Amino acid sequence: MYTIRILSRYEYSWITTENIHNLFSQLTDSTLLTQKEFETWYKEIHKSPYFVLFGITTNNTLVGIGSLWIEKKYYKGKSGHIEDIIIDKNHQNQGLGKKLITFITNVAKKRGCYKVQLHCKPELQGFYEKLDFKNNTCSMQLYF
């Protein structure tokens, strides 16, 4: 059985740096932090009232993750930015991605967001379109 929920600021006691690294390395190049570096990072991200970290667990193991950044706009209220949606490769094709995105968008609505947006690889566009996301912009990035 899978559970999707908001991860609290104190859960670094059972979530390890290896758990997070394993998930992120399935999305992008990831550096394995020491447990102390991980705990510092985990505590730091939870200090922001505009950041929400989500997890999917089964048998006390983290198998999925995602995040929501809430931006207070000048003119319209709040906008949500969904980031880093990852389902462990051993748990994919079970509808967990859809459930996680639905859970995150519901939290965004409850927190007053008038929209949520995300960036994805072109090969994932169809997945998000099935969840009613629309492609409406060009994404530009500058790396340092």
N, C-alpha and C positions, 0 to 999 in steps of 0.2 A: 504494500500500500504506500502511496506517495502522499506527502503533505507539502503544500505550497503555503508560504507565509512570509511575513516580514521578519528579517533576522534582527535581533536586538543587539545593542552595543556590547553586551556581555558574553556573546556566544563564541568569542575567540578562545574560550576555555575548551571547547570540544571541536571547533573547526580549526584545522591545522593549515600551515602554510603549504603543505603538500596537497591538501584538498583543493585549495584555491589555485595553486600552480597547475595541477592536473587539468582543471577545467579551463583556465585561461590559455594553456598551451594548446588546447584544441581549437581556439579561436585565433590566436596570434602568437608571435614570439613572446615568451614569458620568462621572466627571471625568477628563479626560486629564491625567495627571501628567507632569511633565518627566522626562526619562530619569534624572536624578539622584534625583528623588523616588521614581521607580519602583524603582531599585536599592536605595535605603534601605528601602522597604517590603518588597521581595523578600527582602533579607537579614534583616530583622527577623522576618518570619513564619517563616523557617526556623530561627530560634534556639530555637523551642519544640520539645521532644521529643514534644509532644502534637498537633502539626499535620503533616499530610501533604498535599502538593500534587501533583495528578495532571495529566498532559497527554496529549493525542492529537496526534500529529504526522504529517504527510505531506510529502514533499519539503522537509524542513527548515523547515516552517511549522507553527505551532501552530494547530490547528483545533478543539480542544476542551479543556475544563478542568473540574476538580472538586476538592473538598477534603474531608478527613476530620479532624475534631477528636476527639480521644480524651479522654474525661473519666474520671478515676479516681473511682469511686463509693465511698462509705463502706461500703456493705453488700453489694455483689454483684460487685465487680470493675470492669471497664471498660465504658463505653458509648460507641459511636461516633456522631458527628453528621455526616451528609453535608451539604455546603453547595455552593452555586454550581455546579451542573451546567449546563454550557453547551456546546452543539455549534454551531459556526458554521453559519449558515443555508444556506450553499452546500454543506455536507457532511451535512445532515440526511437522514433517511429511508434510511439505509444500515446501521442497526443499531448505530451508534456509541454512542448513549446507553445502550442495554442492555449493551453490552460494557464501557463505562466504569463503570456501576453494579456490574456483576458483579465487575470488577477491584477496585473500592474495597471491596466487601463481603468479598472474599477476603482483602485486606490487613487489614481490621478483624478478621477471624477469626484470622489468623496473629498479630496483635498482642494477642490475648487479650480482645477485646470479646465480651460475651455478647449484645449486640444492637446494631443500628444504627438510627438514626431520621433522618428528614428532614421538612422542611416543603415543600409545593409548592402551586402554584396549583390551584384546584379542577379546571380543565380538564386538568391533568396527572395527576390521581389514577388514572385508568384505566391509564396507562402504568406507573406504579409498582405497581399491583395485579397487573399481568401478571408482575412480577418478585417476587411474593410478599409485597410490603409490605401491611400492614393499616392501615386507618384506625381508630385507637383513641383519639384524643384531640382536644381542642379546642386550637387554637393562639391564644394571646393575645400581643399585642405592645404595648409602650409606646415611642413615638418621642419623642426630645428635639430 
